[in-house]
Amino acid sequence: MNLKAGYPFWLIKDGLPFNYPALTSDKKTDVVIMGGGISGALVAWQLIQHGVKCLVVDARTIGLGSTCASTALLQYEIDEPLCRLQHKVGLAQAVRSYHLCRESITALGDIAKKTGFDQFEYKKSLYYAAFKKDLPFIKEEFAIRKAHGFNLELLDEQQVKKDFGFEAPGAILSKDGAETNAYMMTHCMLQAGIKKGLEVYDRSCIAKIDHQKNKVVLTTETGQTITAKKMVYANGYEVVKYINKPIVKLLSTFATISEHLEDNEPFLNRDTIMWNTADPYLYMRTTKDNRILVGGRDEDYYSPSKRDKLIVPKAKQLSADFKKLFPGVPFKSEFNWAGTFGSTKDGLPFIGTYKPLPNSYFALGFGGNGITFSQVAADIIRDLVLGRKNADASIFSFERV
């Protein structure tokens, strides 16, 4: 599946920082992870820290699927607001899902520190009402989050204008957010893992997977085999061909990033990532090199060709969206791109075992905050591989659909 198009900023900025070999001989390992993007790298990181012999294999060059197209806003907020999620999965599980995502941001920051990765920054997160009719919802969402221990403030129209420089009827300001570069963070984790014995192979497409009673055997298009006790599917939206029931709806999201702005030019609040209540929602962040990234304008995914034709007009719309909010901040698009993501009925990912495919686990961080979900998945799969009980695994089980 063609997961991205255009010129993703992170790929332009960082290029191909490391080379990984293709698989040219048969391999045996304890755990094989299919997918070398951010999800696979996080799982590998957790396993290798606990002495589990594992191997990562990817059909593409590492990071060139959805990962390099990620806008990498890290939020604990799930696409399904907490006040609505509680009616779909129950209050306890909804609240726990939100807390797990909040905790995952701290965990990702710890990983960045341990690997020496310097493109991770903690930020506040502003969730603002796109329309006046959304203000009662903003107040309801604030109330339920505040009641369950989240660190946030409710801002009125005057506070939004004063602190952030644009017009909105009201907003929730959360203290727990972050932004990163998912593409380079993936490489940093894999490189750190390699030093501890992790094997990473790219450009090695898996043509056949044989789930046996006590093992899994993967065969590449060129005939090499990987034999493992356990397998982790971390290949994101391409995994749907292995699942015999509908679990995700594919969508395309679009992004544009500005030219570098000089230090003396008007800019956004650098301490805060922003998104709104529109459907689809608009989201914004800054970068360390003084650029502004704007994304949204999502569409149902039909085909790469239809998606790709929309990149330029969508970029123009996103630029206009930004200029309407911040007419005094210069914004000239330099790179535009599109990426594929998936939404589920309850807004939650699918993590853990899937009965028809024995000896395997799934790390499917579907949703707008797929990176935080992937960190949650890495923790759960680590426990399952090590034979530990994980009290949160049932929240994201395939059995819920």
C-alpha positions as CSV (number, residue, x, y, z in Angstrom):
1,M,0.0,0.0,0.0
2,N,1.2,3.5,-0.9
3,L,1.0,5.2,2.5
4,K,2.2,8.7,1.8
5,A,2.9,11.1,-1.0
6,G,4.3,14.5,-1.7
7,Y,7.4,15.8,0.2
8,P,7.2,14.9,3.9
9,F,9.3,17.5,5.7
10,W,11.1,15.0,7.9
11,L,12.3,12.9,5.0
12,I,13.5,16.1,3.2
13,K,15.2,17.3,6.3
14,D,16.9,14.1,7.5
15,G,17.2,12.0,4.3
16,L,18.4,8.5,4.8
17,P,20.5,8.8,8.0
18,F,21.4,5.1,8.3
19,N,21.7,2.1,6.1
20,Y,20.2,-1.3,7.0
21,P,20.9,-4.6,5.1
22,A,18.4,-6.6,3.2
23,L,17.8,-10.1,4.5
24,T,20.0,-12.5,2.5
25,S,20.1,-15.6,4.7
26,D,17.7,-17.6,6.9
27,K,17.3,-16.4,10.5
28,K,16.1,-17.7,13.8
29,T,15.0,-15.5,16.7
30,D,12.8,-15.3,19.7
31,V,10.5,-12.5,18.4
32,V,10.2,-11.2,14.8
33,I,8.7,-7.7,14.3
34,M,7.2,-7.1,10.9
35,G,7.3,-3.3,10.4
36,G,10.2,-1.0,10.9
37,G,8.4,2.3,11.5
38,I,7.8,4.0,14.8
39,S,5.5,1.2,16.1
40,G,7.9,-1.6,15.4
41,A,10.8,0.4,16.7
42,L,9.0,1.0,20.0
43,V,8.2,-2.7,20.4
44,A,11.8,-3.6,19.6
45,W,13.1,-1.1,22.1
46,Q,11.0,-2.5,24.9
47,L,11.9,-6.1,24.2
48,I,15.6,-5.5,23.7
49,Q,15.8,-3.7,27.1
50,H,14.6,-6.9,28.7
51,G,17.0,-9.2,26.9
52,V,14.6,-10.6,24.4
53,K,16.4,-11.7,21.2
54,C,14.4,-10.0,18.4
55,L,14.6,-9.1,14.7
56,V,12.9,-6.3,12.8
57,V,12.0,-6.7,9.1
58,D,10.4,-4.2,6.7
59,A,9.5,-4.3,3.1
60,R,10.5,-0.7,2.6
61,T,13.6,1.3,3.5
62,I,13.3,1.9,7.2
63,G,10.8,4.7,8.1
64,L,9.5,5.3,4.6
65,G,5.9,4.2,5.3
66,S,3.6,6.3,7.4
67,T,6.3,7.2,9.9
68,C,8.1,9.8,7.7
69,A,4.7,11.4,7.0
70,S,3.7,11.7,10.7
71,T,3.3,15.3,11.9
72,A,4.2,13.9,15.4
73,L,2.0,15.9,17.7
74,L,2.0,13.9,20.9
75,Q,-1.3,14.2,22.7
76,Y,-3.0,12.0,25.3
77,E,-6.4,13.1,23.9
78,I,-7.9,10.3,21.8
79,D,-9.9,11.2,18.6
80,E,-13.0,10.2,20.5
81,P,-13.5,12.7,23.3
82,L,-13.6,11.3,26.8
83,C,-17.1,12.5,27.4
84,R,-18.2,10.4,24.4
85,L,-15.8,7.5,24.8
86,Q,-17.3,6.7,28.2
87,H,-20.6,5.8,26.5
88,K,-18.8,3.4,24.1
89,V,-16.5,1.5,26.3
90,G,-17.5,2.4,29.9
91,L,-16.2,5.2,32.1
92,A,-13.4,3.2,33.7
93,Q,-11.9,2.0,30.5
94,A,-12.3,5.4,28.8
95,V,-10.5,7.2,31.7
96,R,-7.8,4.5,31.8
97,S,-7.2,4.9,28.0
98,Y,-6.7,8.6,28.4
99,H,-4.3,8.1,31.4
100,L,-2.3,5.5,29.5
101,C,-1.8,7.9,26.6
102,R,-0.7,10.6,29.0
103,E,1.8,8.3,30.7
104,S,3.1,7.3,27.3
105,I,4.2,10.8,26.5
106,T,6.4,10.8,29.5
107,A,7.7,7.3,28.5
108,L,8.5,8.6,25.0
109,G,10.4,11.5,26.6
110,D,12.4,9.0,28.7
111,I,13.3,7.0,25.6
112,A,14.4,10.1,23.8
113,K,16.7,11.0,26.8
114,K,18.1,7.5,27.0
115,T,18.9,7.3,23.3
116,G,20.3,10.9,23.1
117,F,17.6,12.0,20.8
118,D,17.2,15.8,20.9
119,Q,14.1,16.3,18.8
120,F,11.6,15.7,21.6
121,E,10.0,18.6,23.4
122,Y,7.3,18.7,26.0
123,K,4.5,21.1,25.1
124,K,1.1,22.3,26.2
125,S,-1.9,21.3,24.1
126,L,-4.7,23.7,23.2
127,Y,-8.0,22.2,22.2
128,Y,-10.2,25.1,21.0
129,A,-13.8,25.4,19.9
130,A,-14.0,25.9,16.2
131,F,-17.5,27.2,16.4
132,K,-19.6,28.9,19.1
133,K,-22.0,25.9,19.1
134,D,-19.0,23.7,20.3
135,L,-18.6,25.7,23.6
136,P,-21.0,23.5,25.7
137,F,-19.1,20.4,24.5
138,I,-15.7,22.0,25.4
139,K,-17.1,22.7,28.9
140,E,-18.4,19.1,29.2
141,E,-15.1,17.6,28.1
142,F,-13.2,19.8,30.5
143,A,-15.3,18.8,33.4
144,I,-14.9,15.1,32.9
145,R,-11.2,15.3,32.4
146,K,-10.7,17.6,35.4
147,A,-12.8,15.2,37.5
148,H,-10.5,12.3,36.7
149,G,-7.2,13.9,37.5
150,F,-5.9,15.6,34.3
151,N,-3.9,18.8,34.6
152,L,-5.8,21.4,32.5
153,E,-7.5,24.8,32.4
154,L,-10.7,26.1,30.8
155,L,-10.0,29.3,28.8
156,D,-12.7,31.8,27.7
157,E,-12.6,33.8,24.5
158,Q,-10.6,36.6,26.0
159,Q,-8.0,34.3,27.5
160,V,-7.5,32.5,24.1
161,K,-7.1,35.9,22.4
162,K,-4.7,37.2,25.0
163,D,-2.5,34.1,25.3
164,F,-2.6,32.7,21.8
165,G,-3.5,35.6,19.5
166,F,-6.5,34.3,17.7
167,E,-10.3,34.2,18.0
168,A,-12.1,31.2,19.5
169,P,-15.1,30.9,21.8
170,G,-13.2,28.9,24.3
171,A,-10.6,26.2,24.8
172,I,-9.1,23.5,27.0
173,L,-5.4,24.0,27.7
174,S,-3.8,20.7,28.7
175,K,-0.4,20.7,30.4
176,D,0.6,17.2,29.1
177,G,1.7,17.2,25.4
178,A,4.8,17.0,23.3
179,E,6.1,17.1,19.7
180,T,8.9,15.1,18.1
181,N,10.3,13.9,14.8
182,A,8.9,10.3,14.5
183,Y,11.2,9.5,11.6
184,M,14.4,10.2,13.4
185,M,13.2,8.9,16.7
186,T,12.6,5.5,14.9
187,H,16.2,5.5,13.6
188,C,17.6,6.4,17.0
189,M,15.7,3.6,18.8
190,L,16.8,1.1,16.2
191,Q,20.4,2.2,16.3
192,A,20.4,1.9,20.1
193,G,18.8,-1.5,19.8
194,I,21.4,-2.7,17.3
195,K,24.1,-2.0,19.9
196,K,22.3,-4.4,22.2
197,G,21.9,-7.2,19.7
198,L,18.8,-6.2,17.7
199,E,18.8,-7.2,14.1
200,V,17.2,-4.9,11.6
201,Y,16.6,-5.7,7.9
202,D,14.8,-3.5,5.3
203,R,13.9,-3.9,1.7
204,S,12.9,-7.5,2.5
205,C,9.2,-8.1,1.7
206,I,7.5,-10.9,3.5
207,A,5.5,-13.0,1.0
208,K,4.3,-15.8,3.3
209,I,3.5,-16.2,7.0
210,D,3.0,-19.7,8.4
211,H,1.6,-19.7,12.0
212,Q,2.4,-23.0,13.5
213,K,1.7,-24.6,16.9
214,N,4.9,-23.5,18.6
215,K,6.5,-21.0,16.1
216,V,5.9,-18.7,13.2
217,V,7.8,-18.9,9.9
218,L,8.1,-15.9,7.6
219,T,9.3,-16.3,4.0
220,T,10.5,-13.4,1.9
221,E,9.9,-12.8,-1.7
222,T,13.4,-13.9,-2.5
223,G,13.1,-17.2,-0.4
224,Q,14.8,-16.4,2.9
225,T,13.0,-17.6,6.0
226,I,12.7,-16.1,9.5
227,T,11.7,-18.6,12.2
228,A,10.6,-17.2,15.5
229,K,8.8,-18.3,18.7
230,K,6.6,-15.2,18.5
231,M,5.7,-12.6,15.9
232,V,4.6,-9.0,16.2
233,Y,2.5,-7.3,13.5
234,A,3.6,-3.7,13.5
235,N,2.9,-2.9,9.9
236,G,0.0,-0.5,10.6
237,Y,-2.7,0.0,8.0
238,E,-1.3,-2.7,5.7
239,V,-2.3,-5.3,8.3
240,V,-6.0,-5.3,7.3
241,K,-5.3,-8.1,4.8
242,Y,-4.4,-10.5,7.7
243,I,-7.5,-9.7,9.7
244,N,-10.8,-11.4,8.7
245,K,-13.1,-8.7,10.2
246,P,-13.4,-5.0,9.6
247,I,-11.5,-3.1,12.3
248,V,-10.4,0.2,10.7
249,K,-11.5,2.8,8.2
250,L,-8.7,4.3,6.2
251,L,-8.4,8.0,5.7
252,S,-6.0,10.5,4.1
253,T,-4.7,13.5,6.0
254,F,-2.9,16.4,4.5
255,A,-0.1,18.6,5.8
256,T,1.8,21.7,4.8
257,I,4.9,23.3,6.4
258,S,6.0,26.9,6.0
259,E,9.3,28.2,5.0
260,H,11.8,29.0,7.8
261,L,10.8,32.2,9.6
262,E,13.4,34.6,10.9
263,D,13.6,35.2,14.6
264,N,12.3,38.8,14.3
265,E,9.1,37.8,12.4
266,P,5.8,37.2,14.2
267,F,5.4,33.6,15.2
268,L,3.0,31.2,17.0
269,N,3.2,30.4,20.7
270,R,6.1,28.0,20.7
271,D,5.1,26.2,23.9
272,T,1.8,24.9,22.6
273,I,0.5,22.5,20.0
274,M,-3.0,23.4,18.8
275,W,-6.1,21.6,17.4
276,N,-9.8,22.2,17.2
277,T,-13.2,20.7,17.5
278,A,-14.0,20.7,13.7
279,D,-14.6,17.4,11.9
280,P,-12.1,16.8,10.4
281,Y,-10.0,18.9,12.9
282,L,-7.3,21.4,12.1
283,Y,-4.0,21.0,13.9
284,M,-0.9,23.1,14.2
285,R,2.6,23.0,15.7
286,T,6.0,24.6,15.3
287,T,9.4,23.1,14.6
288,K,12.8,23.8,16.2
289,D,14.0,25.5,13.0
290,N,11.2,28.1,13.1
291,R,8.7,26.6,10.8
292,I,4.9,26.2,11.2
293,L,3.2,23.0,10.4
294,V,-0.5,22.9,9.6
295,G,-2.5,19.7,9.0
296,G,-6.0,18.3,8.6
297,R,-8.6,18.5,5.8
298,D,-8.9,14.7,6.0
299,E,-10.7,12.6,3.3
300,D,-11.7,9.0,3.0
301,Y,-9.0,6.9,1.5
302,Y,-10.0,5.6,-1.9
303,S,-6.7,5.3,-3.9
304,P,-3.2,6.8,-4.0
305,S,-4.0,8.6,-7.2
306,K,-7.1,10.3,-5.9
307,R,-5.3,11.2,-2.7
308,D,-2.2,12.6,-4.5
309,K,-4.3,14.9,-6.7
310,L,-5.6,16.5,-3.6
311,I,-2.2,17.5,-2.1
312,V,-1.8,20.9,-3.7
313,P,-5.4,22.1,-3.3
314,K,-5.5,20.8,0.3
315,A,-2.3,22.6,1.1
316,K,-3.8,25.8,-0.2
317,Q,-6.8,25.3,2.0
318,L,-4.7,24.6,5.0
319,S,-2.6,27.7,4.4
320,A,-5.9,29.7,4.1
321,D,-7.1,28.1,7.3
322,F,-4.0,29.3,9.1
323,K,-4.0,32.8,7.7
324,K,-7.7,33.2,8.7
325,L,-6.7,32.5,12.3
326,F,-3.3,34.3,12.3
327,P,-3.4,37.0,9.6
328,G,-0.4,38.7,11.1
329,V,1.9,35.7,11.0
330,P,3.6,35.1,7.7
331,F,3.0,31.7,6.2
332,K,4.4,30.5,2.9
333,S,4.1,26.8,2.2
334,E,7.4,25.1,1.3
335,F,6.6,21.3,1.5
336,N,3.2,19.6,1.2
337,W,2.4,16.0,1.7
338,A,-0.4,13.4,2.5
339,G,-0.4,10.4,4.8
340,T,-2.7,7.5,5.5
341,F,-4.2,6.8,8.9
342,G,-7.0,4.8,10.2
343,S,-10.0,5.4,12.5
344,T,-11.8,2.8,14.6
345,K,-15.4,2.8,15.8
346,D,-14.4,3.6,19.4
347,G,-11.3,5.6,18.6
348,L,-9.1,3.0,20.3
349,P,-6.3,0.9,18.8
350,F,-6.0,-2.9,18.5
351,I,-3.3,-4.4,20.6
352,G,-2.4,-7.9,21.6
353,T,-3.4,-11.4,20.5
354,Y,-5.7,-12.4,17.6
355,K,-7.0,-15.9,17.9
356,P,-6.9,-17.0,14.2
357,L,-3.1,-16.3,14.1
358,P,-1.4,-18.1,17.0
359,N,1.9,-17.0,18.4
360,S,1.5,-13.5,17.3
361,Y,0.8,-10.0,18.8
362,F,-0.5,-6.9,17.1
363,A,0.7,-3.3,17.7
364,L,-1.8,-1.3,15.7
365,G,-1.8,2.3,16.8
366,F,-4.7,3.4,14.8
367,G,-6.0,7.0,15.2
368,G,-4.8,10.5,15.2
369,N,-2.4,9.9,18.1
370,G,-0.9,6.7,16.8
371,I,2.5,7.3,18.3
372,T,1.2,7.3,21.9
373,F,-0.9,4.3,21.1
374,S,2.2,2.5,19.8
375,Q,4.0,3.2,23.1
376,V,1.1,1.7,25.0
377,A,1.2,-1.3,22.6
378,A,5.0,-1.7,23.2
379,D,4.4,-1.9,27.0
380,I,1.6,-4.4,26.7
381,I,3.4,-6.6,24.2
382,R,6.5,-6.6,26.3
383,D,4.5,-8.0,29.2
384,L,2.8,-10.6,27.1
385,V,6.1,-11.8,25.6
386,L,7.7,-12.0,29.1
387,G,4.7,-14.0,30.4
388,R,3.5,-11.2,32.7
389,K,-0.2,-10.2,33.2
390,N,-1.1,-6.8,31.8
391,A,-4.3,-5.4,33.3
392,D,-4.8,-2.9,30.4
393,A,-4.6,-5.5,27.5
394,S,-8.3,-6.2,27.5
395,I,-9.1,-2.5,26.8
396,F,-7.6,-2.8,23.3
397,S,-8.5,-6.4,22.6
398,F,-9.8,-7.7,19.2
399,E,-12.5,-9.3,21.3
400,R,-14.3,-6.0,21.7
401,V,-15.6,-6.0,18.1
